[in-house]
């Protein structure tokens, strides 16, 4: 049984892990004060997003498609898959897996290698289940650098806040 495993772009992992570490250090620096609880409340959504990014995994096997996310996963058997569609807006691209039961499952192009994932999905599905948009996306898959740049900016911002705090500016 052949399996193909796809994860988030590996270049995203260092800034996400560093940002989570810097956030934890900032919370420790603030301590159990009102300001510390405010920092914690502000950073909690970012921790969820970081966990979501780090946990994201797509597995293609002979059984079907399994999409793992933070605290949940979805498995779709190949015979339950109604169609593969794609939407592209600028550099963002989404694969839409339509299934019998439940809503659609979305896969973004932050998964690497996105073009290989799309190619494998197209090869494993009957031609009538694949939209023209999905085929067109395979010919010119967009590269997405925005989330990577954003992750590094947040990382540097938190580092700057920590340095300022250690130097007595906060």
C-alpha positions as CSV (number, residue, x, y, z in Angstrom):
1,X,0.0,0.0,0.0
2,X,1.6,3.2,-1.2
3,X,1.2,6.3,0.9
4,X,2.0,9.9,0.0
5,X,2.4,12.3,2.9
6,X,2.3,16.1,2.5
7,X,2.9,18.6,5.2
8,X,3.1,22.4,5.5
9,X,6.0,24.1,3.8
10,X,9.1,23.2,5.9
11,X,10.3,26.8,5.7
12,X,7.3,27.8,7.8
13,X,8.3,25.6,10.8
14,X,11.3,27.7,12.1
15,X,9.5,31.0,12.4
16,X,6.4,29.4,13.8
17,X,8.3,27.5,16.5
18,X,10.4,30.6,17.3
19,X,7.4,32.8,17.5
20,X,5.7,30.4,19.9
21,X,8.8,30.3,22.0
22,X,9.2,34.1,22.1
23,X,5.6,34.4,23.0
24,X,6.0,32.0,25.9
25,X,9.1,33.8,27.1
26,X,7.2,37.1,26.9
27,X,4.4,35.7,29.0
28,X,7.0,34.5,31.6
29,X,8.6,37.9,31.6
30,X,5.3,39.6,32.3
31,X,4.4,37.2,35.1
32,X,1.1,36.8,36.8
33,X,0.0,40.4,36.3
34,X,-2.9,42.0,34.5
35,X,-0.5,42.8,31.7
36,X,0.7,39.2,31.6
37,X,-2.9,37.9,31.3
38,X,-3.5,40.5,28.6
39,X,-0.4,39.2,26.7
40,X,-1.6,35.7,27.2
41,X,-5.1,36.5,25.9
42,X,-3.6,38.3,22.8
43,X,-1.2,35.4,22.0
44,X,-3.7,32.5,22.5
45,X,-5.1,32.7,19.0
46,X,-1.6,32.8,17.6
47,X,-0.7,29.6,19.6
48,X,-3.8,27.9,18.1
49,X,-2.8,29.1,14.6
50,X,0.8,27.8,15.2
51,X,-0.4,24.5,16.4
52,X,-2.7,24.3,13.3
53,X,0.2,25.0,11.0
54,X,2.5,22.5,12.6
55,X,-0.1,19.7,12.8
56,X,-1.3,20.0,9.2
57,X,-0.8,16.8,7.2
58,X,-2.4,15.2,4.1
59,X,-2.1,11.5,3.5
60,X,-3.0,10.0,0.1
61,X,-3.3,6.2,0.2
62,X,-5.1,3.5,-1.7
63,X,-7.9,3.8,0.9
64,X,-8.5,7.5,0.3
65,X,-7.5,11.0,1.5
66,X,-6.8,11.8,5.1
67,X,-6.5,15.4,6.2
68,X,-5.0,15.9,9.7
69,X,-5.4,19.2,11.4
70,X,-4.9,20.3,15.1
71,X,-7.3,18.1,17.3
72,X,-9.2,16.7,14.3
73,X,-8.9,14.7,11.1
74,X,-11.1,13.8,8.2
75,X,-10.8,10.7,6.1
76,X,-12.5,10.4,2.7
77,X,-12.6,7.1,0.8
78,X,-12.0,7.4,-2.9
79,X,-15.5,6.2,-3.7
80,X,-17.0,8.9,-1.3
81,X,-15.2,11.7,-3.2
82,X,-17.6,13.4,-5.6
83,X,-15.2,15.8,-7.1
84,X,-12.0,17.7,-7.1
85,X,-12.3,21.5,-7.7
86,X,-9.8,24.3,-7.4
87,X,-10.1,28.1,-6.7
88,X,-7.2,30.5,-7.3
89,X,-7.1,34.1,-6.2
90,X,-3.8,35.7,-6.8
91,X,-1.1,33.6,-5.2
92,X,-3.6,31.7,-3.0
93,X,-4.9,28.4,-4.3
94,X,-7.4,26.0,-2.7
95,X,-8.2,22.4,-3.6
96,X,-11.8,21.6,-2.8
97,X,-12.6,17.9,-2.1
98,X,-16.4,17.4,-2.4
99,X,-17.7,14.4,-0.5
100,X,-20.9,12.5,0.0
101,X,-21.4,13.3,3.7
102,X,-20.5,16.6,5.3
103,X,-19.1,19.7,3.8
104,X,-16.2,20.1,1.5
105,X,-12.6,19.7,2.6
106,X,-10.2,22.5,1.7
107,X,-6.5,22.2,1.1
108,X,-4.3,25.3,0.7
109,X,-1.2,25.7,-1.3
110,X,0.9,26.2,1.8
111,X,1.3,22.4,1.6
112,X,4.5,21.3,0.0
113,X,5.0,20.1,-2.7
114,X,1.5,21.4,-3.7
115,X,1.9,20.5,-7.4
116,X,2.8,16.9,-6.5
117,X,-0.2,16.6,-4.2
118,X,-2.5,17.9,-7.0
119,X,-0.9,15.6,-9.6
120,X,-1.4,12.6,-7.3
121,X,-5.1,13.5,-6.6
122,X,-5.7,13.9,-10.4
123,X,-4.1,10.5,-11.1
124,X,-6.1,8.7,-8.4
125,X,-9.5,10.1,-9.4
126,X,-11.6,9.3,-12.4
127,X,-11.5,12.1,-15.1
128,X,-15.2,13.0,-14.7
129,X,-14.7,13.9,-11.0
130,X,-11.9,16.5,-11.8
131,X,-12.9,20.1,-12.7
132,X,-11.3,22.1,-15.4
133,X,-10.0,24.6,-12.8
134,X,-8.1,21.8,-11.0
135,X,-6.5,20.7,-14.3
136,X,-5.6,24.3,-15.1
137,X,-4.1,24.8,-11.6
138,X,-1.7,21.8,-12.3
139,X,-0.3,23.6,-15.4
140,X,0.7,26.7,-13.4
141,X,0.5,26.2,-9.6
142,X,1.1,29.4,-7.8
143,X,3.9,29.8,-5.2
144,X,2.7,31.3,-1.9
145,X,5.3,33.3,0.1
146,X,2.9,35.6,2.1
147,X,2.4,33.3,5.1
148,X,6.2,32.7,5.3
149,X,6.9,36.4,5.3
150,X,4.1,37.1,7.8
151,X,5.5,34.4,10.1
152,X,8.9,35.9,10.1
153,X,7.5,39.4,10.7
154,X,5.6,38.2,13.8
155,X,8.7,36.4,15.0
156,X,10.8,39.5,14.6
157,X,8.1,41.7,16.2
158,X,8.0,39.5,19.3
159,X,11.7,39.4,19.5
160,X,11.8,43.2,19.4
161,X,9.2,43.4,22.2
162,X,11.3,41.0,24.3
163,X,14.5,43.0,23.6
164,X,12.8,46.2,24.5
165,X,11.4,44.7,27.7
166,X,14.8,43.4,28.7
167,X,16.4,46.8,28.1
168,X,13.8,48.4,30.4
169,X,11.4,49.9,27.8
170,X,8.3,48.1,28.9
